Structure formats: structure tokens, C-alpha cells
């Protein structure tokens, strides 16, 4: 899960911090991708009022489960 701005440009820039353009995706391990995903999902975002995507996701999930 990764939250981003409505046009998706924000998240692509964050991904590019870890995976430069023209990188060979077959050279990136599954472990490295999972690490990048975890870093991004636990990074506070201005668009989310400085909450992390994981915080938002689990707050919504908790509301749904307790309804």
C-alpha cells in the first residue's frame, strides 16, 4: 500500500530516490522492493497531514472492523 497525490507524481519521485531511472528491475531483489515499500508506507506525508500511509490504512481498517 502506498498513498500519493492524485496524479501519482509524488510517489514516483519517492520511489526514484531508491530506484534510479533506467534501473534494471530484474536486478532488484524482492527483499529490496519490500524494504522500499515499508520505508514509503512508514514515511509521514504532508498530503496526509504528516501521518504515514500505514497509520491511515490501519485507522480505516479498524473503523471498518468495529462497525
C-alpha positions as CSV (number, residue, x, y, z in Angstrom):
1,X,0.0,0.0,0.0
2,X,1.3,3.4,-0.9
3,X,-0.6,6.7,-0.7
4,X,0.2,9.5,-3.1
5,X,-1.1,12.7,-4.6
6,X,-4.0,12.3,-7.0
7,X,-1.7,12.4,-10.1
8,X,0.8,9.9,-8.7
9,X,3.9,12.1,-9.3
10,X,4.7,12.3,-5.6
11,X,5.1,8.6,-5.1
12,X,7.1,8.1,-8.3
13,X,9.6,10.7,-7.1
14,X,9.9,8.9,-3.7
15,X,10.4,5.6,-5.5
16,X,13.1,7.1,-7.7
17,X,15.0,8.1,-4.6
18,X,15.6,4.3,-4.1
19,X,15.5,3.1,-7.7
20,X,17.0,5.5,-10.3
21,X,15.7,5.8,-13.8
22,X,17.0,3.2,-16.3
23,X,17.5,0.7,-13.4
24,X,17.1,-2.9,-14.4
25,X,14.1,-4.2,-12.4
26,X,15.3,-7.8,-12.8
27,X,18.4,-6.8,-10.8
28,X,16.3,-5.6,-7.8
29,X,15.6,-8.3,-5.3
30,X,12.2,-8.9,-3.8
31,X,13.6,-8.1,-0.4
32,X,14.8,-4.7,-1.6
33,X,11.4,-3.9,-3.0
34,X,9.7,-4.9,0.2
35,X,12.2,-2.7,2.1
36,X,11.4,0.2,-0.2
37,X,7.7,-0.4,0.2
38,X,8.0,-0.5,4.0
39,X,10.0,2.7,4.1
40,X,7.5,4.5,1.9
41,X,4.5,3.3,3.9
42,X,6.0,4.4,7.1
43,X,7.1,7.8,5.9
44,X,4.9,10.8,7.0
45,X,3.3,12.7,4.2
46,X,2.3,16.3,4.1
47,X,-0.8,15.4,2.0
48,X,-1.8,13.0,4.9
49,X,-1.3,15.8,7.5
50,X,2.0,14.3,8.4
51,X,0.6,10.8,9.1
52,X,2.0,7.7,7.4
53,X,0.1,5.7,4.9
54,X,0.1,2.8,7.3
55,X,-1.4,4.9,10.1
56,X,-4.2,6.0,7.7
57,X,-4.8,2.4,6.4
58,X,-5.0,0.8,9.8
59,X,-7.2,3.6,11.2
60,X,-9.7,3.0,8.4
61,X,-9.4,-0.8,8.8
62,X,-10.1,-0.5,12.5
63,X,-13.2,1.6,11.8
64,X,-14.5,-0.9,9.3
65,X,-13.9,-3.9,11.5
66,X,-15.6,-2.3,14.5
67,X,-18.7,-1.2,12.6
